[in-house]
Amino acid sequence: MDNSIYYILAGVAVVYVIISIFSKKSSKRRKSRKFMDGYERKDKRK
């Protein structure tokens, strides 16, 4: 019973690491901006 708190904390830590890895991958994919490859801004001066 004494070790159950450590098992819970270890489980939370593992979940946190997995979520941070997936968010880092999606952040890199967003940062690459490949989806905006051929985009040109509209000219506001017209």
N, C-alpha and C positions, 0 to 999 in steps of 0.2 A: 504494500500500500504506500510505503514511503517513496518508492521510485516512480509512482504513476505520474507525478507532476513533471518529472524529467522526461518521461515518454511523451507527454502532451506538449511540452516545450520543444522537444526534438521534432515532433510532427509539424508544429507550427513553423519552425525554422526551415524544414524541408519544403513546405508549401510556399514559403516566402521566397526561397531560392529559385524554385521552379517558375514562379510568377515573374520574378525579376529577369530571368533569362529570356522568357517569352516576350516581355515588354521591351527588352533591349533589342531583340531581333526585329520587332515591328518598328521600333524607333529608327533603326538603321534603314529599313525599307522605306519609311516615310522620308527620311533625310536625303535619300538618293534622288528623289523626285523624278524617277523614270516615267511616272504617269503624266508628268507635265513636259514631256520631251519636245513635242512639236508645238507647244502653246506659245502664242504671241499675244502680248497685251494690246487692248484696243487703245487707239490714240485719243486721248481726252481733249486735245486741242481743237478738234474739228467742230 
